[in-house]
Amino acid sequence: MHISSLIVDARADLAAELRDTLATWPGVEVHALTPEGRLVLTLETDTDAQTTDLYARIGTARGVMSLALVYHHFEPETELEA
């Protein structure tokens, strides 16, 4: 399991639309949206490849100007079962 948090800077005029779009994507949770267009997200994925693909998808979403990884944690499934 991979858990990540991101800060996304979006165009302020498109930020609410982006929030609504991202909230429908599996594994993405939107925690905050500032009036300036900054979003706080967490991601939960099963593999490193899924995490990387999701970063890329977010980075090319309409209205995104930049994104920054704040935190990433990896937990092997065997440790989760213990």
Secondary structure as UniProt FT lines:
FT   STRAND          2..10
FT   TURN            12..14
FT   HELIX           15..22
FT   TURN            23..24
FT   TURN            26..27
FT   STRAND          28..33
FT   TURN            35..36
FT   STRAND          38..45
FT   HELIX           48..59
FT   TURN            62..63
FT   STRAND          64..74
FT   HELIX           77..81
//
